[in-house]
Amino acid sequence: MLAVTAAVLALTLRAKNGEIALVLTIAASVLLLLQVIGSASQVVSSVQNIVAVSGIDTGYLAILLKVIGVCLLTEFTANTCRDAGSSALAANVTLAGKLTASVLALPLYRDVLNAVLQVINP
């Protein structure tokens, strides 16, 4: 309901005062994000339980959660930039997010490569 109300208000205000419409959109987005963050602890707890049962290294869980966080933050920031009318900045934010996620996942890439090499060269 919050998103629909904010979108209708922003659409109405955009013609008269684009700056207020943008601030309204950003404020509604932040409020929605804060509401969803409360549910994130349940997801993290469930993933931790799965990792504990499976015996997977917890370092992989940390990498996974960091990459997911970067992806979500990148998406939020890029959408805000697009809404503000700066598609070039949104594209750069998206590129930066992809590069950051790739850098964070480098230890995982290394471990996968080592596992493949061990299978190929016993």
C-alpha positions in Angstrom: 0.0 0.0 0.0 2.8 2.4 0.8 4.4 1.9 -2.6 1.2 2.4 -4.5 0.3 5.5 -2.5 3.8 7.0 -2.9 3.8 6.3 -6.6 0.4 8.0 -7.1 1.5 11.0 -5.0 4.8 11.2 -6.8 3.1 11.1 -10.2 0.7 13.8 -9.1 3.5 16.0 -7.7 6.0 15.4 -10.5 4.3 17.9 -12.8 4.3 20.7 -10.2 7.4 20.0 -8.2 9.7 17.2 -9.3 12.1 17.6 -6.4 9.4 16.9 -3.8 8.2 13.9 -5.9 11.8 12.5 -5.9 12.2 13.0 -2.2 8.8 11.3 -1.6 9.8 8.4 -3.8 13.2 8.0 -2.0 11.5 8.2 1.5 9.0 5.6 0.6 11.7 3.3 -0.8 13.8 3.7 2.4 10.7 2.9 4.5 10.0 -0.2 2.4 13.6 -1.3 2.7 13.6 -0.9 6.5 10.4 -3.0 6.7 12.0 -5.8 4.6 15.3 -5.7 6.6 13.4 -7.1 9.6 12.6 -10.2 7.6 16.3 -10.6 6.6 17.2 -11.9 10.0 14.9 -14.9 9.4 16.5 -15.6 6.0 20.0 -15.4 7.5 19.0 -17.7 10.3 17.5 -20.3 7.9 20.6 -20.2 5.7 22.8 -20.7 8.8 20.8 -23.7 9.8 21.1 -25.2 6.3 24.8 -24.6 6.2 25.2 -26.1 9.7 23.4 -29.3 8.7 25.2 -29.6 5.3 28.6 -29.0 6.7 29.5 -26.3 4.2 32.3 -23.9 5.3 30.8 -20.8 6.9 33.2 -18.7 4.9 31.0 -19.5 1.9 28.0 -18.2 3.8 29.7 -14.9 4.5 30.6 -14.5 0.9 27.0 -15.3 -0.2 25.5 -12.8 2.2 27.9 -10.1 1.2 27.2 -10.6 -2.5 23.5 -10.6 -1.9 23.8 -7.4 0.1 25.8 -5.7 -2.6 23.3 -6.8 -5.2 20.3 -5.5 -3.3 22.0 -2.2 -2.4 23.1 -1.8 -6.1 19.6 -2.4 -7.3 18.1 0.1 -4.9 20.7 2.8 -5.7 20.5 2.3 -9.5 16.7 2.5 -9.4 16.9 5.7 -7.3 19.3 7.2 -9.9 17.0 6.2 -12.7 14.0 7.8 -10.9 16.0 11.0 -10.5 16.6 11.0 -14.3 20.2 10.0 -14.3 20.4 6.8 -16.3 24.1 7.1 -17.0 24.8 7.2 -13.2 22.5 4.2 -12.7 24.5 2.3 -15.3 27.8 3.2 -13.5 26.3 2.1 -10.2 25.2 -1.2 -11.7 28.7 -1.8 -13.2 30.3 -0.9 -9.8 28.0 -3.4 -8.1 28.8 -6.2 -10.5 32.6 -5.6 -10.1 32.2 -5.4 -6.3 30.3 -8.7 -6.2 32.9 -10.3 -8.4 35.7 -9.2 -6.1 33.9 -10.4 -3.0 33.4 -13.8 -4.7 37.1 -14.3 -5.6 37.8 -16.7 -2.8 34.9 -18.8 -3.9 36.2 -18.8 -7.5 39.6 -19.9 -6.2 38.2 -22.8 -4.2 36.1 -24.0 -7.1 39.0 -23.8 -9.4 41.2 -25.8 -7.0 38.5 -28.4 -6.6 38.3 -28.8 -10.4 42.1 -29.1 -10.7 42.2 -31.8 -8.0 39.6 -33.8 -9.9 41.5 -33.4 -13.2 44.9 -34.0 -11.7 44.6 -36.6 -8.9 
